[in-house]
Amino acid sequence: MAFYSEANVPGIGKKINCTTHAKDNFSIIIHHDGKRELYIMDQQGDSQASITLLDEESRQLGTFLSGAMYTPKVIENLVVSLEGIKVNWYKLSDNSPIIGRTLGGLGIRKKSHISIIAVVNGDDFITNPNSDYVFRTGDTCVVIGKPERFGDFLKIISEA
């Protein structure tokens, strides 16, 4: 699993810095107009290569990377068994009403039919958090469920 951090770039858009499990580093700058810049970094943080993509090009590349155009054989059976169910990641805002509350006390699964299968916060990766898990600032929830129910989950975790 890759580590990533996000930052707003005033007047430009958003910058995402990523480090892969192999310790490779890259940055993506997403402009307000949809253009994306991808920078491959060396260990010192200097750019070694870059590419600029239009919005449509980056979406096409995303379909290749996500496996939508080619699925390795080992994954095909898993995809068939999960048809209609999706996994998504949601980073909690600093003002999320669930920060400081327990997973069990919120009744998320009952209210949204979405299950939280992991929580990521910095270097912490908690799989299958128990009902006593207390949500913290910086948490990213990894959830699974039917895509049409993700909106119900967003209502629970969004600012009031």
WOLIN-V133343 format. One record per backbone hydrogen bond with DSSP energy under -1.0 kcal/mol. CO is the residue of the C=O (numbers start at 1). NH is the residue of the N-H. Records with the same first field share a line. If there is no record, write none. Layout:
CO = NH + NH
//
This chain:
3 = 19
5 = 17
7 = 15
9 = 12 + 13
12 = 32
13 = 9
14 = 30
15 = 7
16 = 28
17 = 5
18 = 26
19 = 3
20 = 23
24 = 20
25 = 41
26 = 18
27 = 39
28 = 16
29 = 37
30 = 14
31 = 34
35 = 31
36 = 53
37 = 29
38 = 51
39 = 27
40 = 48 + 49
42 = 45
46 = 42
49 = 40
51 = 38
53 = 36
54 = 58
55 = 59
56 = 60
57 = 61
58 = 62
59 = 63
60 = 64
61 = 65
62 = 66
63 = 68
72 = 75 + 76
75 = 79
76 = 80
77 = 81
78 = 82
80 = 83
82 = 85
86 = 145
88 = 143
90 = 141
93 = 96
96 = 99
98 = 101
101 = 135
107 = 111
108 = 112
109 = 113
115 = 144
117 = 128
118 = 142
119 = 126
120 = 140
121 = 124
124 = 121
126 = 119
130 = 133
131 = 104
133 = 103
135 = 100
136 = 139
139 = 92
140 = 120
141 = 90
142 = 117 + 118
143 = 88
144 = 115
145 = 86
146 = 149
147 = 150
149 = 153
150 = 154
151 = 155
152 = 156
153 = 157
154 = 158
//
